[in-house]
């Protein structure tokens, strides 16, 4: 009997690689968005500091991002829910404040994604902005109403595919431009490039991690609750976060190696992709839309999960549709204006949350 019980426990604790990839891929999909897929985030948070500074910023982001993601997913498994995650880390009073503030930030971020989809469809296909926003809005509603498990399956696979495609393009560009790579590294160190943060590579890495984490907590906790064990939750969080940051570092190296090609571009990754495969614009647009979709869906799910925990109630679909309709209206605001106003605030709030998570784990 004892042996049989031990075998059952061992079988239960066994890590399912497919599940790890699925959960980790869903997290990658959440983080992707238009900023990463376009390359602007990488340019501003990493490449603007030159080779050594960008690698330093990437290392800081990797360490913090991986620790927070794996920690939250493990705690999500313990709680077996995404509800109450802010109170768990910040206490009843401050946690309640975050539960009020964070959905507003998520909603603002959702507006950015909708606006980015409209801008991409308009730029690449010449269709009205309204069409792009409507496509993303409809896709988000359908996916969220399918439930968390189905959502994980859909965006998990898309997230991994996007990262792999981005990595392949970056590797090809590095190898094809190796003759002048050292000359371009020197050029990149002298250029004045746009920065999203203070003139410090370690602060940039810190804020990049915090910016990506602030809207991810409820969804990460929900992903953790879907794992079969704490080990599986930990591995999924580690895989998703490290893969995402490594892809960003690889993209950064490709940008530095091709600095003359991407410097001053609004969508630097498109310029890089076109150099690898001319005429890739339409494929890149689909990649960008997919990145926006995989971020917008978890955002919408998280907002509804925070304000409306009972998903079996018949009014839940109405709530999902109502929030999407409001974001549809907000998505008509200029894409650049939304990024400039929303991203810095989200980064600051994320930094505060990371501090609370650190002290919570320190006290355990």
LINHUJO-V827565 format. One record per residue. N is the residue number from 1. RES is the residue in one small letter. SS is DSSP state (helix for helix, strand for strand, loop for the rest). PSI is psi in whole degrees, 0 to 359 (* if undefined). Layout:
BEGIN
N;RES;SS;PSI
N;RES;SS;PSI
END
This chain:
BEGIN
1;x;loop;319
2;x;helix;316
3;x;helix;318
4;x;helix;321
5;x;helix;319
6;x;helix;321
7;x;helix;322
8;x;helix;319
9;x;helix;320
10;x;helix;319
11;x;helix;320
12;x;helix;324
13;x;helix;351
14;x;loop;136
15;x;loop;129
16;x;loop;110
17;x;helix;319
18;x;helix;321
19;x;helix;319
20;x;helix;314
21;x;helix;320
22;x;helix;313
23;x;helix;316
24;x;helix;321
25;x;helix;324
26;x;helix;322
27;x;helix;319
28;x;helix;315
29;x;helix;320
30;x;helix;317
31;x;helix;337
32;x;helix;286
33;x;helix;182
34;x;helix;332
35;x;helix;315
36;x;helix;312
37;x;helix;329
38;x;helix;338
39;x;loop;353
40;x;helix;320
41;x;helix;315
42;x;helix;317
43;x;helix;311
44;x;helix;322
45;x;helix;335
46;x;loop;295
47;x;helix;329
48;x;helix;347
49;x;helix;10
50;x;helix;184
51;x;helix;302
52;x;helix;316
53;x;helix;320
54;x;helix;322
55;x;helix;323
56;x;helix;314
57;x;helix;320
58;x;helix;322
59;x;helix;316
60;x;helix;313
61;x;helix;319
62;x;helix;312
63;x;helix;311
64;x;helix;314
65;x;helix;313
66;x;helix;317
67;x;helix;312
68;x;helix;314
69;x;helix;312
70;x;helix;323
71;x;helix;312
72;x;helix;322
73;x;helix;322
74;x;helix;317
75;x;helix;327
76;x;helix;323
77;x;helix;320
78;x;helix;315
79;x;helix;337
80;x;loop;33
81;x;loop;160
82;x;loop;349
83;x;loop;133
84;x;loop;11
85;x;helix;326
86;x;helix;321
87;x;helix;327
88;x;helix;319
89;x;helix;326
90;x;helix;356
91;x;loop;169
92;x;helix;310
93;x;helix;306
94;x;helix;325
95;x;helix;321
96;x;helix;323
97;x;helix;316
98;x;helix;322
99;x;helix;338
100;x;helix;319
101;x;helix;315
102;x;helix;316
103;x;helix;327
104;x;helix;319
105;x;helix;319
106;x;helix;320
107;x;helix;319
108;x;helix;319
109;x;helix;323
110;x;helix;323
111;x;helix;320
112;x;helix;316
113;x;helix;316
114;x;helix;317
115;x;helix;320
116;x;helix;321
117;x;helix;317
118;x;helix;318
119;x;helix;319
120;x;helix;314
121;x;helix;320
122;x;helix;318
123;x;helix;318
124;x;helix;329
125;x;helix;354
126;x;loop;13
127;x;loop;157
128;x;loop;147
129;x;helix;325
130;x;helix;324
131;x;helix;313
132;x;helix;317
133;x;helix;319
134;x;helix;320
135;x;helix;312
136;x;helix;317
137;x;helix;312
138;x;helix;317
139;x;helix;320
140;x;helix;314
141;x;helix;311
142;x;helix;315
143;x;helix;317
144;x;helix;320
145;x;helix;342
146;x;loop;340
147;x;loop;165
148;x;helix;317
149;x;helix;314
150;x;helix;323
151;x;helix;315
152;x;helix;317
153;x;helix;318
154;x;helix;303
155;x;helix;338
156;x;helix;313
157;x;helix;320
158;x;helix;318
159;x;helix;315
160;x;helix;319
161;x;helix;316
162;x;helix;315
163;x;helix;317
164;x;helix;317
165;x;helix;316
166;x;helix;318
167;x;helix;318
168;x;helix;314
169;x;helix;317
170;x;helix;317
171;x;helix;316
172;x;helix;317
173;x;helix;325
174;x;helix;314
175;x;helix;327
176;x;helix;347
177;x;loop;22
178;x;helix;338
179;x;helix;326
180;x;helix;18
181;x;helix;320
182;x;helix;325
183;x;helix;320
184;x;helix;328
185;x;helix;317
186;x;helix;319
187;x;helix;317
188;x;helix;326
189;x;helix;341
190;x;helix;343
191;x;loop;144
192;x;loop;110
193;x;loop;157
194;x;loop;138
195;x;loop;142
196;x;loop;351
197;x;loop;194
198;x;loop;165
199;x;loop;61
200;x;loop;124
201;x;helix;326
202;x;helix;326
203;x;helix;322
204;x;helix;315
205;x;helix;321
206;x;helix;313
207;x;helix;331
208;x;helix;318
209;x;helix;315
210;x;helix;322
211;x;helix;318
212;x;helix;337
213;x;helix;333
214;x;loop;318
215;x;loop;357
216;x;loop;342
217;x;helix;307
218;x;helix;319
219;x;helix;320
220;x;helix;316
221;x;helix;320
222;x;helix;321
223;x;helix;317
224;x;helix;323
225;x;helix;341
226;x;loop;349
227;x;loop;155
228;x;loop;340
229;x;loop;167
230;x;helix;325
231;x;helix;318
232;x;helix;320
233;x;helix;318
234;x;helix;314
235;x;helix;322
236;x;helix;316
237;x;helix;319
238;x;helix;316
239;x;helix;311
240;x;helix;312
241;x;helix;315
242;x;helix;322
243;x;helix;319
244;x;helix;313
245;x;helix;320
246;x;helix;321
247;x;helix;321
248;x;helix;319
249;x;helix;318
250;x;helix;318
251;x;helix;321
252;x;helix;315
253;x;helix;321
254;x;helix;322
255;x;helix;316
256;x;helix;320
257;x;helix;340
258;x;loop;42
259;x;helix;324
260;x;helix;335
261;x;helix;322
262;x;helix;347
263;x;loop;128
264;x;loop;1
265;x;loop;141
266;x;loop;324
267;x;loop;78
268;x;helix;327
269;x;helix;331
270;x;helix;317
271;x;helix;319
272;x;helix;315
273;x;helix;320
274;x;helix;330
275;x;helix;331
276;x;helix;316
277;x;loop;95
278;x;loop;139
279;x;loop;19
280;x;loop;5
281;x;helix;313
282;x;helix;321
283;x;helix;320
284;x;helix;321
285;x;helix;317
286;x;helix;323
287;x;helix;317
288;x;helix;315
289;x;helix;320
290;x;helix;319
291;x;helix;320
292;x;helix;317
293;x;helix;314
294;x;helix;343
295;x;helix;319
296;x;helix;321
297;x;helix;308
298;x;helix;327
299;x;helix;311
300;x;helix;317
301;x;helix;317
302;x;helix;318
303;x;helix;311
304;x;helix;326
305;x;helix;323
306;x;helix;315
307;x;helix;349
308;x;loop;83
309;x;loop;330
310;x;loop;94
311;x;loop;351
312;x;loop;347
313;x;loop;142
314;x;loop;342
315;x;loop;351
316;x;helix;313
317;x;helix;326
318;x;helix;320
319;x;helix;315
320;x;helix;313
321;x;helix;321
322;x;helix;316
323;x;helix;319
324;x;helix;320
325;x;helix;320
326;x;helix;319
327;x;helix;328
328;x;helix;319
329;x;helix;313
330;x;helix;333
331;x;loop;349
332;x;loop;353
333;x;loop;154
334;x;loop;135
335;x;helix;312
336;x;helix;321
337;x;helix;318
338;x;helix;316
339;x;helix;314
340;x;helix;331
341;x;helix;330
342;x;helix;314
343;x;helix;313
344;x;helix;321
345;x;helix;317
346;x;helix;319
347;x;helix;319
348;x;helix;315
349;x;helix;321
350;x;helix;322
351;x;helix;319
352;x;helix;318
353;x;helix;319
354;x;helix;322
355;x;helix;316
356;x;helix;318
357;x;helix;318
358;x;helix;312
359;x;helix;331
360;x;helix;315
361;x;helix;331
362;x;helix;327
363;x;helix;348
364;x;loop;*
END
